[in-house]
């Protein structure tokens, strides 16, 4: 392989590596968005569950106070 072929080969490999890195970065951004969306959903359900727990305790306290 002569110098010109080597330089062309190296340039092509570098371009391929750059394209691969761009694709990976795009996939990572997509995964990050998906994770953040799922975290928001989980936080929303945790908030709803906490509200339901509070309501249940209030109802139990009311029932208990009327029973005694």
GUZAGU-772342 format. One record per residue: residue number from 1; x negated, y negated, z negated of N, C-alpha, C, O, CB in turn. Coordinates in steps of 0.02 Angstrom, whole numbers, plus 32768, in hexadecimal, padded with zeros to 4 digits. Glycine has a CB too. Layout:
# residues N
ATOM    nr    nc1    nc2    nc3   cac1   cac2   cac3    cc1    cc2    cc3    oc1    oc2    oc3   cbc1   cbc2   cbc3
ATOM   NUM      X      Y      Z      X      Y      Z      X      Y      Z      X      Y      Z      X      Y      Z
...
END
This chain:
# residues 68
ATOM    nr    nc1    nc2    nc3   cac1   cac2   cac3    cc1    cc2    cc3    oc1    oc2    oc3   cbc1   cbc2   cbc3
ATOM     1   7FD5   803B   8000   8000   8000   8000   7FD2   7FC2   8000   7FA6   7FBB   7FD6   8031   8000   7FC2
ATOM     2   7FDF   7F96   8030   7FB6   7F59   8032   7FD4   7F23   8005   8009   7F2D   7FE6   7FB1   7F3F   807A
ATOM     3   7FB1   7EEC   8001   7FC4   7EB7   7FD1   800A   7E9B   7FE0   8031   7E90   7FB2   7F91   7E7E   7FD4
ATOM     4   8019   7E91   8020   805B   7E75   8033   8093   7EA5   801F   80C7   7E8F   8005   805D   7E67   807F
ATOM     5   808A   7EE5   802D   80BC   7F17   801A   80C5   7F19   7FCE   80FD   7F1E   7FB4   80A9   7F5C   8034
ATOM     6   808D   7F14   7FAB   8090   7F15   7F61   80B7   7ED8   7F48   80E1   7EDE   7F1C   8049   7F15   7F43
ATOM     7   80A8   7E9C   7F64   80CB   7E5F   7F4E   8115   7E63   7F5E   813F   7E4F   7F35   80AC   7E21   7F70
ATOM     8   8127   7E7C   7F99   816D   7E83   7FAB   8190   7EB4   7F7D   81C9   7EA8   7F67   8174   7E99   7FF4
ATOM     9   816F   7EEC   7F6F   818B   7F1E   7F42   8195   7F01   7EFC   81C9   7F0C   7EDD   815E   7F5C   7F40
ATOM    10   8163   7EDD   7EE4   8168   7EBF   7EA1   819F   7E8C   7E9E   81C4   7E87   7E6D   8125   7EA0   7E8D
ATOM    11   81A5   7E64   7ED3   81D9   7E30   7ED6   821E   7E50   7ED6   824B   7E39   7EB4   81D0   7E04   7F15
ATOM    12   8225   7E86   7EFD   8266   7EA9   7F00   8277   7EC7   7EBC   82B0   7EC3   7EA6   8264   7EDF   7F36
ATOM    13   8246   7EE5   7E9B   8252   7F03   7E59   8265   7ECD   7E26   8290   7ED8   7DFB   8214   7F29   7E41
ATOM    14   8244   7E93   7E2B   8254   7E5C   7DFE   829C   7E44   7E0A   82C1   7E37   7DDA   8222   7E23   7E07
ATOM    15   82AF   7E3C   7E49   82F3   7E27   7E59   8326   7E59   7E3F   835A   7E46   7E24   82FB   7E1E   7EA5
ATOM    16   8318   7E99   7E47   8345   7ECD   7E2E   834A   7ECA   7DE2   8381   7ED2   7DC6   832D   7F13   7E43
ATOM    17   8312   7EBE   7DC1   8313   7EBA   7D77   833B   7E7D   7D60   835F   7E81   7D2F   82CB   7EB6   7D5C
ATOM    18   8334   7E45   7D84   835A   7E08   7D73   83A5   7E15   7D7C   83CD   7E02   7D51   8343   7DCC   7D9E
ATOM    19   83B8   7E34   7DB4   83FF   7E43   7DBF   841A   7E72   7D8A   8452   7E69   7D71   8408   7E63   7E05
ATOM    20   83F2   7EA4   7D77   8408   7ED3   7D43   8410   7EAF   7D01   8440   7EBC   7CDC   83D5   7F0D   7D3C
ATOM    21   83E2   7E82   7CF0   83E7   7E5C   7CB2   8425   7E30   7CB2   8446   7E29   7C7E   83A8   7E31   7CA8
ATOM    22   8435   7E12   7CEB   8471   7DE8   7CF0   84B0   7E12   7CE5   84DE   7DFD   7CC2   8475   7DC5   7D34
ATOM    23   84B1   7E4E   7D03   84EB   7E7A   7CFA   84F3   7E8F   7CB1   852A   7E90   7C95   84E5   7EB8   7D26
ATOM    24   84BB   7E9F   7C92   84BC   7EB3   7C4B   84D3   7E7A   7C20   84FB   7E84   7BF2   8476   7ECB   7C35
ATOM    25   84BB   7E3D   7C2D   84CF   7E03   7C06   851B   7DF6   7C0E   853D   7DE5   7BDE   84A7   7DC4   7C1D
ATOM    26   8534   7DFF   7C4B   857C   7DF6   7C58   85A4   7E2A   7C31   85D7   7E1A   7C13   858B   7DFB   7CA4
ATOM    27   858D   7E68   7C32   85AF   7E9D   7C0C   85AE   7E8F   7BC1   85E0   7E9B   7B9F   858F   7EE2   7C1B
ATOM    28   8576   7E77   7BA8   8571   7E67   7B61   85A0   7E2F   7B4E   85BF   7E32   7B19   8529   7E54   7B4F
ATOM    29   85A6   7DFC   7B78   85D6   7DC6   7B6A   861D   7DE0   7B69   8645   7DCD   7B3E   85CF   7D8E   7B9F
ATOM    30   862D   7E0D   7B98   866F   7E2B   7B9A   867D   7E54   7B5A   86B3   7E50   7B3D   8677   7E57   7BD9
ATOM    31   864B   7E7B   7B46   8653   7EA3   7B08   865B   7E75   7ACC   8683   7E84   7A9F   8616   7ED1   7AFF
ATOM    32   8635   7E3F   7ACA   863A   7E10   7A92   8681   7DF3   7A8E   869D   7DEC   7A58   8606   7DD8   7A98
ATOM    33   869D   7DE0   7AC8   86E1   7DC5   7AC9   8713   7DF9   7AB1   8740   7DEA   7A8A   86F4   7DAD   7B10
ATOM    34   870A   7E38   7AC8   8737   7E6E   7AB2   8733   7E78   7A67   8766   7E80   7A46   8726   7EAF   7AD7
ATOM    35   86F7   7E78   7A4C   86ED   7E81   7A04   870E   7E49   79DD   8730   7E55   79AB   86A3   7E86   79F3
ATOM    36   8703   7E0B   79F4   8721   7DD1   79D1   876E   7DD5   79D4   878F   7DC5   79A2   8709   7D90   79F0
ATOM    37   878A   7DE9   7A0D   87D3   7DF1   7A12   87EC   7E26   79E2   881F   7E1C   79C1   87E7   7E02   7A5A
ATOM    38   87C9   7E5E   79DE   87DE   7E93   79B1   87D7   7E7E   7968   8800   7E90   793E   87B4   7ED3   79BD
ATOM    39   87A3   7E57   7959   879C   7E3D   7915   87D6   7E0E   7903   87EF   7E10   78CB   8759   7E17   790D
ATOM    40   87EC   7DE5   7933   8825   7DBA   7927   8864   7DE3   791A   888B   7DD2   78ED   8830   7D8B   7964
ATOM    41   886D   7E18   7940   88A8   7E43   7936   88A5   7E63   78F1   88D7   7E64   78CD   88AB   7E7A   796D
ATOM    42   886B   7E7C   78DE   8863   7E9B   789B   8870   7E68   7865   8894   7E77   7834   881C   7EB9   7893
ATOM    43   8854   7E2C   786B   8860   7DF8   7839   88AA   7DE7   7833   88C3   7DDC   77FC   8837   7DB9   784A
ATOM    44   88CC   7DE5   786C   8914   7DD6   786C   893A   7E0C   7846   8966   7DFC   781D   892E   7DD0   78B4
ATOM    45   892A   7E4C   7853   894C   7E82   7830   893B   7E82   77E5   8967   7E90   77BC   8939   7EC6   784E
ATOM    46   88FD   7E72   77D4   88EB   7E6E   778D   8912   7E37   776A   8928   7E40   7731   889F   7E61   7786
ATOM    47   891B   7DFF   778C   8942   7DC8   776F   898B   7DDD   7765   89A8   7DD0   7730   893F   7D89   779D
ATOM    48   89A8   7DFE   7798   89ED   7E16   7791   89F4   7E49   7758   8A24   7E47   7732   8A05   7E36   77D4
ATOM    49   89C3   7E76   7753   89C5   7EA8   771F   89C0   7E88   76DA   89E3   7E9C   76AB   898C   7EDA   7728
ATOM    50   8995   7E56   76D3   898E   7E33   7693   89D0   7E10   7680   89E4   7E10   7646   8955   7DFF   7696
ATOM    51   89F2   7DF2   76B2   8A32   7DD2   76A4   8A66   7E05   768E   8A8C   7DF9   765F   8A4C   7DAD   76E3
ATOM    52   8A67   7E3F   76AF   8A96   7E73   769C   8A88   7E8E   7656   8AB6   7E9B   7630   8A94   7EAD   76CF
ATOM    53   8A48   7E96   7646   8A36   7EAC   7602   8A4F   7E7A   75CE   8A6A   7E8E   759A   89E9   7EB5   75FC
ATOM    54   8A45   7E3B   75DB   8A5B   7E07   75AC   8AA7   7E08   75A4   8AC0   7E04   756C   8A44   7DC1   75C5
ATOM    55   8ACB   7E0F   75DC   8B14   7E13   75D8   8B2A   7E50   75B1   8B59   7E4C   7589   8B33   7E14   761F
ATOM    56   8B09   7E89   75BB   8B1A   7EC6   7598   8B10   7EBD   754D   8B3A   7ED2   7525   8AF1   7F01   75B3
ATOM    57   8AD7   7EA0   753A   8ACA   7E95   74F3   8AFD   7E66   74D4   8B13   7E70   749B   8A84   7E7A   74E9
ATOM    58   8B10   7E32   74F9   8B43   7E03   74E0   8B86   7E27   74D7   8BA9   7E1B   74A5   8B4B   7DC8   7510
ATOM    59   8B98   7E52   7506   8BD7   7E77   7500   8BD4   7EA8   74C6   8C05   7EAF   74A1   8BE7   7E9C   7542
ATOM    60   8B9C   7ECB   74BE   8B95   7EF9   7486   8B99   7ED4   7443   8BB7   7EED   7413   8B53   7F20   748B
ATOM    61   8B7A   7E9A   7440   8B7C   7E72   7402   8BC4   7E5C   73F4   8BD9   7E5C   73BA   8B4E   7E34   7407
ATOM    62   8BE8   7E49   7428   8C2E   7E35   741F   8C59   7E70   7408   8C81   7E69   73DA   8C4A   7E18   7461
ATOM    63   8C50   7EAA   7427   8C75   7EE5   7414   8C64   7EF9   73CC   8C91   7F09   73A5   8C66   7F20   7444
ATOM    64   8C25   7EF7   73BA   8C0F   7F0A   7377   8C2B   7ED9   7344   8C41   7EEE   730E   8BC3   7F0C   7373
ATOM    65   8C2B   7E99   7354   8C43   7E67   7323   8C8F   7E6D   7319   8CA7   7E5F   72E2   8C32   7E20   733B
ATOM    66   8CB4   7E82   734B   8CFC   7E8A   7344   8D0D   7ECB   7320   8D41   7ED1   7301   8D1E   7E89   7389
ATOM    67   8CE0   7EFB   7324   8CEC   7F3C   7305   8CE0   7F3C   72BA   8CF8   7F6A   7298   8CC0   7F70   7325
ATOM    68   8CBC   7F0C   729F   8CAD   7F0E   7258   8CD5   7EDE   7230   8CCE   7EDA   71F3   8C65   7F02   724C
END
